[in-house]
Amino acid sequence: MRIQNENQQNTQVELKPGTATQVPQQPSAPARTGALADYERSCKKKTDHWFVASLIAFLLIVVGSGIVVVLYQGFGIDIDATDMQKAAAEAGISPAAYEFWKYSTFIGIWILTFIWMAVRREDRPLFRFMRPDKKGNRFRWIPVGILAGFAANGFCILMSVLSRNVELEYTEPSIGWMLLLFLAVVIQSGAEELICRGYLFQKLRRRYRSPWVAIILTMLMFAGFHLGNDGLSFWAILNLLEVGLLLALVVNYFNSFWWVVFFHTAWNYTQNILFGLRNSGQDAVYSMFRQKTQGTNGFFFDTGFGVEGSPGAVLILGLMILGILIFVKRKKLRPVDLWEKEDRDERRIG
């Protein structure tokens, strides 16, 4: 006796006169599963891969600033000179003007990144991280960022002075130059944030579901940009990693790109232009105050890297990071996801 299995029975179709042949419907293919589906988004682009995006970010910084440096050299301004006072004199410009041109070399990064994002259709949506919104990315947070950066760095400087590791003297600067130099530092600090917490962060957020991929990689990229600076030390590297983590957390939970730009600006401006201390190992040629002597190493000051190379600065930044994490946990804040809708739409279509 021939036994018919269950599948054969289910696929038999009863034909009636005058009716078309009915073909049994095959089950649809299952949705894609596996490791990639777990941590990658449907709205990702090819250039959002962590290695490709990091490489592009690196090239935008190197090429963007490099073009401007070469241009300045054509006018006789040696931005990379070791003796900046001598370089300013040889170029026939004042120390204040030299300081301005030194910081403004980063304008090339702004221009090149904007062109790159505008020309590439897939990257045009990245501009949304700069747009004001009803939450964290509001211009009223700019003074808050300035105040936070000044307070954090200024406290380290104050403790250095009180500990007598640093002795300062007033230089009677021009108010006009001090304002122009603030603008120049906005260009410099903002360019680093444009690449790290803007372009690269959002490229990684668009590809990877977990925000920690973007947080960790941009933190490492930011620290990596400064590894060639003079006076680098163990504490300096920890400081750079903490700054990168702090600013990435602010962008991740508050979507406040302009806050991080002006926090970074105030931090650099305070130590380098206001008080004449080293900024990530680089001296100031023009400032409101200047050091009477080289100073001595202490808990809040490092003679090679400035306050950024001290254990005290690491402690202050660590407390700020802890404060943000506690606030996020108490308020039960979710990461701000600029790509959630696109990812949901792509998954629905797919």
C-alpha positions, 0 to 999 in steps of 0.5 A, a space after each residue: 500500500 502506498 503511503 502519502 506523506 503529510 506534505 503531499 497531502 497539503 499540496 494537493 489541489 482539487 480541480 473543478 471544471 471551469 476553474 484555473 489551476 491553483 498553484 500552492 503558495 510557497 512559504 516566504 523566505 525568513 528575514 535575515 538573521 545572524 550577527 550582522 543583523 543584530 548590530 548593523 542597521 538597515 539604513 547603513 551606507 558603505 562608507 559608514 563602516 568604521 574603518 572607511 569612515 575613520 579613514 575619511 575623517 583622518 584624511 579630511 583633517 590632514 588634507 583640510 589643514 594641510 592645504 591652509 598650512 601650505 597656503 600660509 607658507 606661500 605668504 611666508 608664515 611658518 605655522 609649524 615653527 618651533 620658535 614662534 616669536 622668531 617665525 612671527 618676526 620673520 613673517 613681519 606680523 605681530 605675535 597676536 596675528 601669528 597666534 590667530 593664523 596658527 589657530 585659523 589653519 583649521 578653517 580648511 577642515 570646515 570647508 573641506 568637510 562641508 564640501 564633502 558632505 554636500 557633494 556626496 548625496 548619502 552624506 547630506 543627511 549628516 548636516 542634521 546634527 548641526 541643526 537646532 532642535 527643541 532639545 539639546 542642540 539649542 543655541 542657548 546651550 552655547 553659553 552653558 558650554 562656555 561656562 563649563 569649559 572655563 570652569 573645568 579648566 580654570 579650576 585646574 589653573 587656579 589650583 596650580 597657582 595656589 599650589 605654586 606650580 605656576 606663577 603668572 603675570 599680566 601682559 596688558 593684551 588688546 581686547 580686540 585681539 582677544 576677541 579675534 583669538 576667541 573666534 580663531 579657537 572656535 574654528 580650531 576646536 569646532 573643526 575637531 568636533 565637526 570631525 569627531 562628534 559630528 561627521 564620524 560619530 553620526 556615520 557610525 551611529 547610522 551603521 551600528 545599532 549600539 551607540 557605544 561603537 560611535 562613542 568608543 571609536 570617536 574617543 580613540 580617534 580624538 586621542 589619536 589626533 594628539 599623539 604627536 604633540 609635545 610633552 605627551 605622557 600617561 596622564 595626558 593620554 588619559 585626559 584626551 581619552 576622558 575628554 573624548 568620552 565626555 563630549 561623546 556622551 553629551 552628543 549621544 544623550 543630549 544631541 548638543 553639538 554646539 555645546 561640545 564645540 563651545 566647551 572645547 573652545 572655552 577649555 582651549 581658550 582658557 588655558 592657552 589664550 587667557 592664561 598662557 599655558 600649554 594647550 596639549 603641549 603647544 605654547 602660546 605666543 600671545 595671551 592675557 597672562 603668561 608664565 614668569 617661569 617654566 613652573 614645576 610639576 604638580 597634581 594640577 600641572 605638567 610642565 610638558 603638556 600643561 594642566 591637561 597632562 595632570 592627574 588633577 585634570 583627569 580627576 575633574 573630567 572623571 567626575 564630570 563623566 560620572 555626573 553625566 552617567 548618574 544624571 542619565 540613569 536617574 532621568 532614564 534618558 535614552 540615546 538620541 538617535 537621528 537615524 531611527 526613522 530611516 532604519 525603521 523604514 528600511 526594515 519595513 521595506 526590506 
